[in-house]
Amino acid sequence: MSNVFGEIDKSSTVIESNIVNYTQNLTTGSAGIQSIKIVSGSINNNYWSSLNLLFYTSGSPEYVSEANKFSKPSNNLSLNQRIGTQFLSKYHGYPSSSIIQIPSTYYGEKIKEGSFRFTDLNNTGSGGVNPLIKDDGFGNLYSTNAHHSQSNTAASSSDNYVGNIFYDKGLAVITETGSWSGSVDYSDLATNFNLKFDSQHTITTHEYNVTLLPTEYNLTTNYSIRNVLTTDTKPLTLSTSTLASTFTSSDFQPYITTINLYQEGDYDTPVIQAKLPKPIRKSDKINTRFKIKLDI
C-alpha cells in the first residue's frame, strides 16, 4: 500500500439535480393543516390584513412597473410579476375569505403548479355533488363543477376564478363571496375537506469515482487477520505479531467493506462513509473502481 489516503479525481465527479414530485392526499385532520375562516364580524381581521399586505393590493389588481417593483409587497410575493396571469382583484376591502395553510413538510419546495385539488365534504349541490376547486397552474383557483358562473368563458377564466394559491408558501385562499350553487356559498366551504396535490423537491446527486490501482491498498491493518498463540491470553491487537496462516499466502488480497471520504486536511472524521452491500476483494492485477452516489 503506497498511501493510507488517496485523492479523488475531481474531473470525474458528477453533480446533477433532479426534480421529484410526490402526490399528497390530506384531510382537514392531517397534522399541521389549518383552515381559518375570515368572515366579517366573527373574528378580528389580522389574517386578512396580513394577506392583503403580502399578496394583494387594496381592492383592485395592480400590475408591476419598475417604479413600484420594490415598494409594493404584493408585487414581490405574488405570481403577478413573473407570469402576469394571476388575478388578484377578488380580494375585497373587507374580511371574507377562507385560508388553508399547508406545512412545508407536505409540499417541500412548493406545490406543483396545476396539481392542486380541493374537495369540500360538508356541502353538496344537486345530485349530492361536492364542490371541487382546482388551480389553473398560474396561481388562480376555480371550481370545475360550480352551478353558477359569471360568463360562458372557460371555468378558469378571470371571470370565474374563486381564489388564489401561492405555491411556494403553501397557502390557498378562497376569496369569492358569491354562490357555488343556489344553497351553497363559497364562504361556506373549507370547514371539512380533502386536499390532493403534488409536492416538489429538488434532489442533488453527487457521484464520486474512487479508483484503486493494482499496486495500492493490497495490505490490511485489520487485526482480525492476526493469530493468537496458545500461550498468549491477550486479545487481538495490532501489536499481535503473528498472522494467521490463512492470510500468509501470496494469493491473499484484502476485502473492502467500507470507503470513507474525508475533507482535505482533516483525516480524523469522514464526511461520507459508504458501506458496500457485500465485501469486495481487492485486485492486484487490474484497476478497481467504485462509484459513490450521495443524494442531498
N, C-alpha and C positions, 0 to 999 in steps of 0.2 A: 504494500500500500504506500503510494508515494506521498499522499497528503491525507490528513484527517478530514479536512473540509475541501470541497471543490466548488468552483464557480459555475453559476448557471449562464448559459449562452443567452444573453438578453435579446439577441436578434431573433431568437426562435420563440420568444414569449408572445402569446396571442391574447389580446383583450377585446372582448366583444360584448355588446349589450343586446338583450332581447326583451321585448315587452310580453308579459304574461298576463292573461285575463282569467279570472275565476268567477263563476256565477254564484251570487249570493242570494239566498232565499231567507228573508227575515219577516218577523211579525212585530206587532206592537209590543209584545212582551220580550223581544230579544234584548239581551244585555246591552245597555247603553243607548238604545233607541229612545228618542224623546219626541213627543208630539205636543206642541204648545199652541193652544188656541188663543189668538189675539182678537177679541171681539170687544167692540166699543162698550164701555160701561162695566165690563165684568172684571177686568184686571187693569193694572197700570199699563201704559204704552211704552215702557222701556225697551221691550223687544222690538216693537215696531220702529221706534226711533233709531235703534242701533242698526237695523237692517236698512232703513232709509239712508242713514249716513254712509254705510259701507257699500251699498249696491245700487241705490236708486236716487233719482232726483226728486224734487218736491212737487209731485203731481203731474209732470209731463216728461216724456223722454228727451234726453239731451245728448246730442251726438258729439263726438270728440273733435276738438280743434286743438291746435298747438297751444293756443292761449290758455285753455283750461285743463290741459292734459294732467297737470300735477296739482291743480287747485281743487278739482272735483274728485272726491274719493270714489264716487260711484263709477267714474270713468276708468279708474285704476283697477278696480276689483271685479267689475262685471266683464262679460264677454264682449260688450259693445265695441270696445276699441280694437278688438282683434279681428272680428269677422263681420261686424255691422249688422247682424241679423238676430240679435237677442232683443226682444221687445220688453220695455220696462214701464210702459205707460199705465198699466193697470194697478200699480201700487199707489193707492189713492192717499189723499191727505188726511186720512183718519184710520184708526186701527181696525182692521177687518181682514185678518189673514190666518192661515194655519201654517206653522213652521214644523218641518220634520227634520230633526238633526240626526245624522248618521256618523258614528265614530269612525276615525281613520283606520281602526282595527279591521273594519269591514271593507272599506273602499281603497285602502292602500294609498297610492299617489293621487288617484282621482277615480270618479265613477266614469266608466267608458261612455262616451257620447253615443246616444241612440239606444242605450240598453236599459234605461230606467223604466220600471213598470209598477204602478201603484194601483192596488185594488182595494176599494173600501168595502168592509164587511158588514157595517151596521145599517147601510141604506141600500134599497133596491128600487128599480123602476118597474115598469110594466113587464110582466113575464118573469119577475124575480131576478132581473139582470143587475149585477153590482156595478157601480161606477168604476170605470177604468181610465186611468190617466197615464200617459206616456210622455217621453221627451222627444223632441224633434232633432236632436243632435247638435243644436245651436244654443241650448240654454233655455228653451221655452217648453212649457208643459201644456198639453192639450188632451181633451177627452176623446177617445175613439168611439164612444157609444152614447154621447150626450143626446138627450131628446131635443134640446134647444141649441141652435147655433145662430150666429149673427149674420151669416150670409151663406150663399151657395158655394163659396170657395172651399178649398181644401180645409180639412179639420184642423190642420196645423198652421193655418194662416194667422196673420197678425190680428184678424178679427176674432178668431176663436180661441186664442191661447188663454189658459186659465191660471198661469203662474210661471214661475221660473225655477230653474235648477242651477246651482253653482257647483260644477263637477268636482273641482279640486278642494272645495270646502265641506262637502258632504251635506249641503243644505238644499232642501226642496221647499218652496214656498208657494202655497195656493193663494193667489191674490184675487181671483174672480169673486164677485159678490152676488152674481146673478144665479139663475136656476139651472141645475143639471137636468132636472125633469120637472114636471108640474108640481111635485110634492117635495122634492129634494133640492136644496140649495148647495152650492159649493162650500159655503161656510158651515154646513152640517157634516162635512167629511173630516177625515183624519183623526177620528177617535179610536177606531179599531180597524186595522188594515193589514195587508200583506205587501211586502216590497220585494222586488226582484230586479237585480242589476248585475252588471259585470264590473268587478274591481279591476284595477290596473296597477301592475307592479313592473318595474324595470329591474331585471336581474343582470348583473355584470359578471361575466365569466372570465377568470384569469387562467390561462393554460401555460404551465411551465414544463419545459423539457429538461430532464435530468439524464445526461449521457455518461455512462461509466465505460472507460476504455479497458481493454483486456488486461492491462498492466496495473490497474487501480483496484483498490478495495478487495484484494484477494486474501487478506488475513482478517482475523477477528480477535477482539479483546473480550469477548463474552466468556466469562469464567465457567459457563456450563460445560465447556469442552475439556476442562481440566479433570484430572483423575485424583481421587483421594486414596492415599496409601493405606494399607490395613493397619498400620501403626499410628496413622495420623487421625486424630479426633477433631481437628479444627474444621470449620465449614469451608466450602469452596470460596476462594477469593482470587484476585489477580496475582497474589503472591504465591498461590499454589503452583509449584514449578513443573509438575508432571502433567503432560497431556494424555488424555485417554487414547488408547491405541486406535480407536475408530477414526480419529482425526489426525493421525500422523502420516497417512498415505499421501503420496504425491498427487493423487486424484482428488484430494479433498478441496472443496470450494465452499465458502460460507454461503448461507442463505440469507436473503434480505427480507425483513418483515416490516420495517418502518423507514420512512425517509423524512428527515427533519430539514426544514428550510429556516435559515437564520438571517437576521438583519446584519448587514456588513458591519464588522467591528464588535458585535455582541454575539458571542457563541455560547452563552450560558443557557439561554431560554429560547427554544424555537418559536418562531411566529406562526409557522404552519407545520402540522405533523400529519403525514399521510400514512395511514395503516393499509398495508396490502391485504387483499382478501385471502391470500394464501402465501406462504413463503416462496420466494423465487430464488433459484440457485444462480449465483453469480458466475458468469462465464469468463474464462481466461483466454478464450480464443477469438471472440467477436465482441463488438460493442454491445452494450446493454442499455436500452433507452426506456425511461419511464416518463409517462405523461401525467402530470398532476393538474387536475382541474379544481378550481375553487369558485363557487358561486357566492356572490355577495348581494 
